């Protein structure tokens, strides 16, 4: 069985993901809590309701920013 991957860049680091992996699946795989992050995909902020509808092409750029509260 041949598995096809896309090479994307997450926070500047190359990452191979399945060709049909959604942003939601990627975030789960990387163990991010979707309610405490901001995600930018190819310079566009993605709302959390779009995570499961967002898919990748080779060389896409993803920036994941963790929100930290405190006082």
Biopython code that builds the backbone (N, CA, C, O; Angstrom):
import numpy as np
from Bio.PDB.StructureBuilder import StructureBuilder

atoms = [
    (1, "UNK", "N", (0.839, -1.183, 0.000)),
    (1, "UNK", "CA", (0.000, 0.000, 0.000)),
    (1, "UNK", "C", (0.881, 1.242, 0.000)),
    (1, "UNK", "O", (1.724, 1.400, 0.883)),
    (2, "UNK", "N", (0.702, 2.106, -0.959)),
    (2, "UNK", "CA", (1.464, 3.341, -1.042)),
    (2, "UNK", "C", (0.706, 4.464, -0.356)),
    (2, "UNK", "O", (-0.417, 4.794, -0.737)),
    (3, "UNK", "N", (1.319, 5.039, 0.642)),
    (3, "UNK", "CA", (0.723, 6.166, 1.337)),
    (3, "UNK", "C", (1.324, 7.442, 0.766)),
    (3, "UNK", "O", (2.540, 7.553, 0.611)),
    (4, "UNK", "N", (0.468, 8.391, 0.459)),
    (4, "UNK", "CA", (0.916, 9.651, -0.120)),
    (4, "UNK", "C", (0.903, 10.724, 0.969)),
    (4, "UNK", "O", (-0.064, 10.862, 1.718)),
    (5, "UNK", "N", (1.993, 11.474, 1.037)),
    (5, "UNK", "CA", (2.154, 12.519, 2.032)),
    (5, "UNK", "C", (2.302, 13.875, 1.365)),
    (5, "UNK", "O", (2.740, 13.982, 0.220)),
    (6, "UNK", "N", (1.927, 14.901, 2.105)),
    (6, "UNK", "CA", (2.241, 16.285, 1.759)),
    (6, "UNK", "C", (3.304, 16.746, 2.741)),
    (6, "UNK", "O", (3.254, 16.405, 3.923)),
    (7, "UNK", "N", (4.252, 17.509, 2.261)),
    (7, "UNK", "CA", (5.194, 18.165, 3.163)),
    (7, "UNK", "C", (4.689, 19.584, 3.359)),
    (7, "UNK", "O", (4.616, 20.375, 2.419)),
    (8, "UNK", "N", (4.340, 19.887, 4.613)),
    (8, "UNK", "CA", (3.895, 21.225, 4.980)),
    (8, "UNK", "C", (4.895, 21.784, 5.993)),
    (8, "UNK", "O", (5.779, 21.067, 6.463)),
    (9, "UNK", "N", (4.753, 23.038, 6.318)),
    (9, "UNK", "CA", (5.647, 23.664, 7.289)),
    (9, "UNK", "C", (4.820, 24.165, 8.464)),
    (9, "UNK", "O", (3.920, 24.990, 8.301)),
    (10, "UNK", "N", (5.138, 23.656, 9.648)),
    (10, "UNK", "CA", (4.445, 24.049, 10.869)),
    (10, "UNK", "C", (5.415, 24.868, 11.704)),
    (10, "UNK", "O", (6.446, 24.363, 12.150)),
    (11, "UNK", "N", (5.082, 26.121, 11.911)),
    (11, "UNK", "CA", (5.961, 27.048, 12.638)),
    (11, "UNK", "C", (7.388, 26.983, 12.086)),
    (11, "UNK", "O", (8.362, 27.022, 12.838)),
    (12, "UNK", "N", (7.489, 26.884, 10.761)),
    (12, "UNK", "CA", (8.783, 26.906, 10.088)),
    (12, "UNK", "C", (9.478, 25.568, 9.953)),
    (12, "UNK", "O", (10.519, 25.481, 9.302)),
    (13, "UNK", "N", (8.923, 24.512, 10.557)),
    (13, "UNK", "CA", (9.540, 23.192, 10.515)),
    (13, "UNK", "C", (8.806, 22.289, 9.530)),
    (13, "UNK", "O", (7.576, 22.235, 9.535)),
    (14, "UNK", "N", (9.554, 21.579, 8.686)),
    (14, "UNK", "CA", (8.940, 20.651, 7.731)),
    (14, "UNK", "C", (8.238, 19.525, 8.485)),
    (14, "UNK", "O", (8.735, 19.027, 9.494)),
    (15, "UNK", "N", (7.073, 19.138, 7.974)),
    (15, "UNK", "CA", (6.268, 18.079, 8.587)),
    (15, "UNK", "C", (5.563, 17.329, 7.468)),
    (15, "UNK", "O", (4.940, 17.946, 6.604)),
    (16, "UNK", "N", (5.656, 16.003, 7.477)),
    (16, "UNK", "CA", (4.955, 15.177, 6.497)),
    (16, "UNK", "C", (3.631, 14.730, 7.087)),
    (16, "UNK", "O", (3.595, 14.109, 8.149)),
    (17, "UNK", "N", (2.540, 15.048, 6.398)),
    (17, "UNK", "CA", (1.218, 14.628, 6.852)),
    (17, "UNK", "C", (0.525, 13.868, 5.727)),
    (17, "UNK", "O", (0.863, 14.022, 4.553)),
    (18, "UNK", "N", (-0.448, 13.050, 6.105)),
    (18, "UNK", "CA", (-1.229, 12.338, 5.098)),
    (18, "UNK", "C", (-1.894, 13.335, 4.166)),
    (18, "UNK", "O", (-2.292, 14.419, 4.591)),
    (19, "UNK", "N", (-2.011, 12.978, 2.921)),
    (19, "UNK", "CA", (-2.557, 13.882, 1.905)),
    (19, "UNK", "C", (-4.001, 14.291, 2.211)),
    (19, "UNK", "O", (-4.438, 15.363, 1.791)),
    (20, "UNK", "N", (-4.748, 13.450, 2.939)),
    (20, "UNK", "CA", (-6.151, 13.754, 3.251)),
    (20, "UNK", "C", (-6.362, 14.195, 4.703)),
    (20, "UNK", "O", (-7.488, 14.172, 5.199)),
    (21, "UNK", "N", (-5.288, 14.597, 5.382)),
    (21, "UNK", "CA", (-5.386, 15.004, 6.782)),
    (21, "UNK", "C", (-5.937, 16.424, 6.874)),
    (21, "UNK", "O", (-5.461, 17.332, 6.193)),
    (22, "UNK", "N", (-6.944, 16.600, 7.721)),
    (22, "UNK", "CA", (-7.507, 17.937, 7.936)),
    (22, "UNK", "C", (-6.713, 18.664, 9.015)),
    (22, "UNK", "O", (-5.923, 18.057, 9.738)),
    (23, "UNK", "N", (-6.930, 19.947, 9.111)),
    (23, "UNK", "CA", (-6.294, 20.739, 10.155)),
    (23, "UNK", "C", (-6.712, 20.219, 11.529)),
    (23, "UNK", "O", (-5.886, 20.145, 12.438)),
    (24, "UNK", "N", (-7.972, 19.861, 11.688)),
    (24, "UNK", "CA", (-8.451, 19.317, 12.965)),
    (24, "UNK", "C", (-7.684, 18.053, 13.339)),
    (24, "UNK", "O", (-7.267, 17.899, 14.487)),
    (25, "UNK", "N", (-7.495, 17.152, 12.382)),
    (25, "UNK", "CA", (-6.763, 15.907, 12.637)),
    (25, "UNK", "C", (-5.298, 16.197, 12.966)),
    (25, "UNK", "O", (-4.713, 15.550, 13.835)),
    (26, "UNK", "N", (-4.714, 17.160, 12.278)),
    (26, "UNK", "CA", (-3.330, 17.537, 12.551)),
    (26, "UNK", "C", (-3.191, 18.060, 13.975)),
    (26, "UNK", "O", (-2.268, 17.671, 14.692)),
    (27, "UNK", "N", (-4.095, 18.935, 14.389)),
    (27, "UNK", "CA", (-4.030, 19.501, 15.735)),
    (27, "UNK", "C", (-4.219, 18.420, 16.794)),
    (27, "UNK", "O", (-3.569, 18.455, 17.839)),
    (28, "UNK", "N", (-5.102, 17.464, 16.532)),
    (28, "UNK", "CA", (-5.277, 16.348, 17.464)),
    (28, "UNK", "C", (-4.011, 15.499, 17.530)),
    (28, "UNK", "O", (-3.580, 15.101, 18.612)),
    (29, "UNK", "N", (-3.424, 15.226, 16.380)),
    (29, "UNK", "CA", (-2.195, 14.442, 16.326)),
    (29, "UNK", "C", (-1.075, 15.119, 17.113)),
    (29, "UNK", "O", (-0.311, 14.456, 17.816)),
    (30, "UNK", "N", (-0.983, 16.434, 16.992)),
    (30, "UNK", "CA", (0.053, 17.193, 17.691)),
    (30, "UNK", "C", (-0.333, 17.524, 19.135)),
    (30, "UNK", "O", (0.434, 18.166, 19.853)),
    (31, "UNK", "N", (-1.519, 17.088, 19.557)),
    (31, "UNK", "CA", (-2.033, 17.233, 20.926)),
    (31, "UNK", "C", (-2.219, 18.685, 21.363)),
    (31, "UNK", "O", (-1.883, 19.056, 22.488)),
    (32, "UNK", "N", (-2.760, 19.501, 20.454)),
    (32, "UNK", "CA", (-3.122, 20.874, 20.787)),
    (32, "UNK", "C", (-4.580, 20.918, 21.206)),
    (32, "UNK", "O", (-5.410, 20.185, 20.667)),
    (33, "UNK", "N", (-4.896, 21.780, 22.173)),
    (33, "UNK", "CA", (-6.265, 22.044, 22.578)),
    (33, "UNK", "C", (-6.793, 23.157, 21.675)),
    (33, "UNK", "O", (-6.277, 24.274, 21.712)),
    (34, "UNK", "N", (-7.808, 22.873, 20.869)),
    (34, "UNK", "CA", (-8.266, 23.848, 19.878)),
    (34, "UNK", "C", (-8.855, 25.116, 20.495)),
    (34, "UNK", "O", (-8.971, 26.130, 19.807)),
    (35, "UNK", "N", (-9.226, 25.080, 21.771)),
    (35, "UNK", "CA", (-9.794, 26.282, 22.392)),
    (35, "UNK", "C", (-8.726, 27.200, 22.991)),
    (35, "UNK", "O", (-9.057, 28.248, 23.546)),
    (36, "UNK", "N", (-7.446, 26.818, 22.886)),
    (36, "UNK", "CA", (-6.395, 27.657, 23.451)),
    (36, "UNK", "C", (-5.299, 27.991, 22.433)),
    (36, "UNK", "O", (-4.156, 28.264, 22.802)),
    (37, "UNK", "N", (-5.668, 27.964, 21.141)),
    (37, "UNK", "CA", (-4.693, 28.276, 20.099)),
    (37, "UNK", "C", (-5.307, 29.182, 19.034)),
    (37, "UNK", "O", (-6.527, 29.293, 18.909)),
    (38, "UNK", "N", (-4.433, 29.819, 18.283)),
    (38, "UNK", "CA", (-4.810, 30.549, 17.080)),
    (38, "UNK", "C", (-4.017, 29.900, 15.954)),
    (38, "UNK", "O", (-2.819, 29.652, 16.093)),
    (39, "UNK", "N", (-4.691, 29.623, 14.831)),
    (39, "UNK", "CA", (-4.019, 28.955, 13.714)),
    (39, "UNK", "C", (-4.082, 29.834, 12.473)),
    (39, "UNK", "O", (-5.136, 30.353, 12.104)),
    (40, "UNK", "N", (-2.925, 29.984, 11.841)),
    (40, "UNK", "CA", (-2.826, 30.707, 10.583)),
    (40, "UNK", "C", (-2.413, 29.692, 9.516)),
    (40, "UNK", "O", (-1.441, 28.958, 9.691)),
    (41, "UNK", "N", (-3.156, 29.656, 8.416)),
    (41, "UNK", "CA", (-2.857, 28.751, 7.301)),
    (41, "UNK", "C", (-2.619, 29.601, 6.067)),
    (41, "UNK", "O", (-3.526, 30.277, 5.581)),
    (42, "UNK", "N", (-1.390, 29.564, 5.563)),
    (42, "UNK", "CA", (-1.013, 30.382, 4.403)),
    (42, "UNK", "C", (-1.412, 31.840, 4.587)),
    (42, "UNK", "O", (-2.041, 32.434, 3.712)),
    (43, "UNK", "N", (-1.045, 32.410, 5.723)),
    (43, "UNK", "CA", (-1.260, 33.820, 6.064)),
    (43, "UNK", "C", (-2.715, 34.193, 6.300)),
    (43, "UNK", "O", (-3.061, 35.374, 6.261)),
    (44, "UNK", "N", (-3.574, 33.209, 6.545)),
    (44, "UNK", "CA", (-4.996, 33.480, 6.815)),
    (44, "UNK", "C", (-5.378, 32.829, 8.144)),
    (44, "UNK", "O", (-5.155, 31.635, 8.344)),
    (45, "UNK", "N", (-5.952, 33.620, 9.047)),
    (45, "UNK", "CA", (-6.413, 33.080, 10.325)),
    (45, "UNK", "C", (-7.597, 32.151, 10.061)),
    (45, "UNK", "O", (-8.530, 32.510, 9.343)),
    (46, "UNK", "N", (-7.550, 30.954, 10.648)),
    (46, "UNK", "CA", (-8.608, 29.964, 10.471)),
    (46, "UNK", "C", (-9.428, 29.886, 11.757)),
    (46, "UNK", "O", (-8.882, 29.639, 12.832)),
    (47, "UNK", "N", (-10.727, 30.096, 11.645)),
    (47, "UNK", "CA", (-11.627, 29.980, 12.795)),
    (47, "UNK", "C", (-11.766, 28.502, 13.155)),
    (47, "UNK", "O", (-11.730, 27.639, 12.278)),
    (48, "UNK", "N", (-11.919, 28.220, 14.417)),
    (48, "UNK", "CA", (-11.980, 26.822, 14.872)),
    (48, "UNK", "C", (-13.114, 26.028, 14.217)),
    (48, "UNK", "O", (-13.024, 24.805, 14.118)),
    (49, "UNK", "N", (-14.177, 26.701, 13.770)),
    (49, "UNK", "CA", (-15.261, 25.983, 13.088)),
    (49, "UNK", "C", (-14.846, 25.497, 11.700)),
    (49, "UNK", "O", (-15.545, 24.686, 11.094)),
    (50, "UNK", "N", (-13.717, 25.986, 11.198)),
    (50, "UNK", "CA", (-13.218, 25.599, 9.878)),
    (50, "UNK", "C", (-12.101, 24.557, 9.945)),
    (50, "UNK", "O", (-11.630, 24.098, 8.905)),
    (51, "UNK", "N", (-11.672, 24.179, 11.146)),
    (51, "UNK", "CA", (-10.541, 23.247, 11.276)),
    (51, "UNK", "C", (-10.800, 21.928, 10.546)),
    (51, "UNK", "O", (-9.901, 21.400, 9.892)),
    (52, "UNK", "N", (-12.006, 21.395, 10.648)),
    (52, "UNK", "CA", (-12.288, 20.104, 10.016)),
    (52, "UNK", "C", (-12.535, 20.213, 8.512)),
    (52, "UNK", "O", (-12.639, 19.195, 7.827)),
    (53, "UNK", "N", (-12.629, 21.437, 7.996)),
    (53, "UNK", "CA", (-12.861, 21.657, 6.561)),
    (53, "UNK", "C", (-11.610, 22.169, 5.851)),
    (53, "UNK", "O", (-11.638, 22.434, 4.650)),
    (54, "UNK", "N", (-10.518, 22.305, 6.591)),
    (54, "UNK", "CA", (-9.285, 22.844, 6.036)),
    (54, "UNK", "C", (-8.315, 21.702, 5.769)),
    (54, "UNK", "O", (-7.973, 20.939, 6.673)),
    (55, "UNK", "N", (-7.875, 21.591, 4.516)),
    (55, "UNK", "CA", (-6.947, 20.541, 4.106)),
    (55, "UNK", "C", (-5.707, 21.186, 3.508)),
    (55, "UNK", "O", (-5.716, 22.373, 3.182)),
    (56, "UNK", "N", (-4.642, 20.410, 3.363)),
    (56, "UNK", "CA", (-3.342, 20.948, 2.978)),
    (56, "UNK", "C", (-2.926, 20.541, 1.576)),
    (56, "UNK", "O", (-3.308, 19.492, 1.057)),
    (57, "UNK", "N", (-2.125, 21.421, 0.987)),
    (57, "UNK", "CA", (-1.411, 21.130, -0.252)),
    (57, "UNK", "C", (0.075, 21.143, 0.104)),
    (57, "UNK", "O", (0.475, 21.731, 1.108)),
    (58, "UNK", "N", (0.867, 20.506, -0.707)),
    (58, "UNK", "CA", (2.304, 20.485, -0.481)),
    (58, "UNK", "C", (2.843, 21.906, -0.377)),
    (58, "UNK", "O", (2.468, 22.782, -1.155)),
    (59, "UNK", "N", (3.717, 22.121, 0.582)),
    (59, "UNK", "CA", (4.400, 23.400, 0.842)),
    (59, "UNK", "C", (3.534, 24.435, 1.564)),
    (59, "UNK", "O", (3.959, 25.580, 1.721)),
    (60, "UNK", "N", (2.325, 24.059, 2.009)),
    (60, "UNK", "CA", (1.511, 24.987, 2.790)),
    (60, "UNK", "C", (2.247, 25.368, 4.071)),
    (60, "UNK", "O", (3.096, 24.627, 4.566)),
    (61, "UNK", "N", (1.903, 26.534, 4.588)),
    (61, "UNK", "CA", (2.506, 27.027, 5.819)),
    (61, "UNK", "C", (1.429, 27.174, 6.890)),
    (61, "UNK", "O", (0.383, 27.783, 6.671)),
    (62, "UNK", "N", (1.720, 26.598, 8.049)),
    (62, "UNK", "CA", (0.806, 26.643, 9.181)),
    (62, "UNK", "C", (1.558, 27.236, 10.365)),
    (62, "UNK", "O", (2.661, 26.800, 10.695)),
    (63, "UNK", "N", (0.960, 28.219, 10.990)),
    (63, "UNK", "CA", (1.510, 28.788, 12.225)),
    (63, "UNK", "C", (0.505, 28.509, 13.328)),
    (63, "UNK", "O", (-0.678, 28.821, 13.193)),
    (64, "UNK", "N", (0.975, 27.924, 14.413)),
    (64, "UNK", "CA", (0.117, 27.610, 15.556)),
    (64, "UNK", "C", (0.630, 28.416, 16.748)),
    (64, "UNK", "O", (1.783, 28.278, 17.158)),
    (65, "UNK", "N", (-0.238, 29.251, 17.290)),
    (65, "UNK", "CA", (0.128, 30.112, 18.397)),
    (65, "UNK", "C", (-0.695, 29.697, 19.616)),
    (65, "UNK", "O", (-1.925, 29.666, 19.566)),
    (66, "UNK", "N", (-0.012, 29.382, 20.697)),
    (66, "UNK", "CA", (-0.682, 28.970, 21.920)),
    (66, "UNK", "C", (-0.996, 30.198, 22.758)),
    (66, "UNK", "O", (-0.136, 31.048, 22.988)),
    (67, "UNK", "N", (-2.241, 30.277, 23.208)),
    (67, "UNK", "CA", (-2.680, 31.390, 24.055)),
    (67, "UNK", "C", (-2.456, 30.999, 25.510)),
    (67, "UNK", "O", (-2.909, 29.949, 25.965)),
    (68, "UNK", "N", (-1.751, 31.860, 26.226)),
    (68, "UNK", "CA", (-1.452, 31.607, 27.627)),
    (68, "UNK", "C", (-2.066, 32.713, 28.458)),
    (68, "UNK", "O", (-1.818, 33.894, 28.216)),
    (69, "UNK", "N", (-2.865, 32.332, 29.436)),
    (69, "UNK", "CA", (-3.477, 33.324, 30.315)),
    (69, "UNK", "C", (-2.662, 33.474, 31.586)),
    (69, "UNK", "O", (-1.846, 32.617, 31.925)),
    (70, "UNK", "N", (-2.885, 34.527, 32.251)),
    (70, "UNK", "CA", (-2.186, 34.750, 33.507)),
    (70, "UNK", "C", (-2.414, 36.159, 33.994)),
    (70, "UNK", "O", (-3.094, 36.957, 33.348)),
    (71, "UNK", "N", (-1.858, 36.444, 35.099)),
    (71, "UNK", "CA", (-2.087, 37.776, 35.606)),
    (71, "UNK", "C", (-1.129, 38.221, 36.589)),
    (71, "UNK", "O", (-1.231, 39.342, 37.087)),
]
sb = StructureBuilder()
sb.init_structure("model")
sb.init_model(0)
sb.init_chain("A")
sb.init_seg("    ")
for serial, (resi, resn, name, xyz) in enumerate(atoms, 1):
    if name == "N":
        sb.init_residue(resn, " ", resi, " ")
    sb.init_atom(name, np.array(xyz, "f"), 0.0, 1.0, " ", f" {name:<3s}", serial, name[0])
structure = sb.get_structure()
